Amino acid sequence: MNHPSPTGRRSRRRWLRVTVPVLALSLATGGAVFALSGTAQAGTTLGASAAEKGRYFGAAIAAGRLSDSTYVSILNREFNSVTAENEMKWDATEPSQGSFNFSNGDRIANHAISRGMKIRGHALLWHAQQPPWAQNMSGSALRNAAINHVTRVASYYRGKIHSWDVVNEAFADGTSGARRDSNLQRTGNDWIEAAFRAARAADPGAKLCYNDYNTDSINPKSTAVYNMVRDFKSRGVPIDCVGLQSHFGTTIPSDYQANIQRFADLGVDVQITELDITQGSNQANAYAQVVRACLAVSRCTGITVWGIRDSDSWRGGDNALLFDASGNKKAAYTSTLNALNAGTSVPTSSAPQTGGSTTIDTNAWYVLVNRNSGKALDVYNLATNDGARITQWSRNSQNQQQWQFVDSGGGYYRIKSRLSGKVLDVYNWSTANGAAIVQWSDTNGNNQQWRPVTSSGGYFRLISRHSNKALEVQGASTADGANIVQYDDWGGNNQQWQLVRVG
């Protein structure tokens, strides 16, 4: 069926802006070819700098603190990923068997989506923070309840979660390398595998992680996790990432990077999931060490700190985070940002697809592929009318996904649909975050002109001449049909696009 286009009176206003060209022009037979020049600068926030390296920098947050203006200001400014501290755990989401409550989880998810942040889901199954009814179960009844819980929660958040901690802390402390003795383990040694298979079925688009603590160095516990992951990969059990919690004292293990690398060599991503480091004379250096270790391993895809301010931390007087109780940046913040800005590595999981172009040929047709979702810019429902929605969709390279760059001068282009002959347009000349991107007859207006700005790894952002905002997939969605909107340029993966030439 046809979907209605955005409503509201469409007014055309003249909007003048002085711009600096960022494209170097060269000539090619039959048309112009424009080489995209790099404009990446040192990031001024943790999230922006990490995004320049193809990664995220996140924080664990609590729904109850979203009314704290200082807390939210830091969150919105600095981070491009969030993890729910407790709101997506079993006791919070299924307090009574079969009765689900997502209200606080939704508060966090909705805030993240509204800001274009990634969401790490934490955690589907864990021996702790189980609801009382589950604590009192055992055997097949518990196994069935646990798998049902995984299925229901992962299905509810399907398309919204970047990565799930499917299973948390299932291995014992010490030197045995054994599984932790828990009610879940007593349902059978295959319970972790069963949980991962259920999570994949419920949300095929989310990355599935195993998460644990004291696995940051090469030791019997981390080796036991390594052996499980290697076994899963060899047998086709769906596992995409390993989370290293990284709760540190005053020093970082000397083999931290080597441990990250050995997991990456198994073919999984590594995520630093709960980072905090005891305050002391070495805190700033230790944070920088963690960042450098992650950036040195191409499949270390992101870092999350467990809280925002020292006063928000579960570690109390350790003052283990990047901001003090008043929200001021600490020396550890500065060292972390500097280490991010000094990095150059881009994760292999975010590497450009074969066929990506770093030049624009105005005679060519391109599919524009989003870095976050891997989906293509698409005219929804094969529409040819003015005002039709622009969405993302699984790549098929048909006419509704083919686009041509029409030179407007000064480093700006209109982006024309092969299907309709119409161009990308900021609807109703809006300058607001979240304003719809539609197709419209080509008038060469400023709200139809876009400036390509290079990111890392062969990707770029498209900046509106009218609003100076970036073209993005709303809410960092990975779903077919997700809307394309404009938003402040913060360098997120959902704002990065790859040109794949198809004609």
Sequence and secondary structure as in RCSB ss.txt:
>XXXX:A:sequence
MNHPSPTGRRSRRRWLRVTVPVLALSLATGGAVFALSGTAQAGTTLGASAAEKGRYFGAAIAAGRLSDSTYVSIL
NREFNSVTAENEMKWDATEPSQGSFNFSNGDRIANHAISRGMKIRGHALLWHAQQPPWAQNMSGSALRNAAINHV
TRVASYYRGKIHSWDVVNEAFADGTSGARRDSNLQRTGNDWIEAAFRAARAADPGAKLCYNDYNTDSINPKSTAV
YNMVRDFKSRGVPIDCVGLQSHFGTTIPSDYQANIQRFADLGVDVQITELDITQGSNQANAYAQVVRACLAVSRC
TGITVWGIRDSDSWRGGDNALLFDASGNKKAAYTSTLNALNAGTSVPTSSAPQTGGSTTIDTNAWYVLVNRNSGK
ALDVYNLATNDGARITQWSRNSQNQQQWQFVDSGGGYYRIKSRLSGKVLDVYNWSTANGAAIVQWSDTNGNNQQW
RPVTSSGGYFRLISRHSNKALEVQGASTADGANIVQYDDWGGNNQQWQLVRVG
>XXXX:A:secstr
       S              EEEEEETTEEEEEE B     SSHHHHHHHTT EEEEEE GGGTT HHHHHHH
HHH SEEEESSTTSHHHH SBTTB   HHHHHHHHHHHHTT EEEEEEEEESSS  HHHHT  HHHHHHHHHHHH
HHHHHHTTTT SEEEEEE  B SSSS  B   TTGGG TTHHHHHHHHHHHH TTSEEEEEESS SSSSHHHHHH
HHHHHHHHHHT    EEEE  EESSS  TTHHHHHHHHHTTT EEEEEEEEE  STTHHHHHHHHHHHHHHSTTE
EEEEES SBGGG TTGGG  SSB TTS B HHHHHHHHHHHH     GGG   TTEESEEETT  EEEEETTT  
EEEEGGG  STT BEEEE     GGG EEEEEEETTEEEEEETTTS EEEEGGG  STT BEEEE     GGG E
EEEE STT EEEEETTT  EEEEGGG  STT BEEEE     GGG EEEEE  
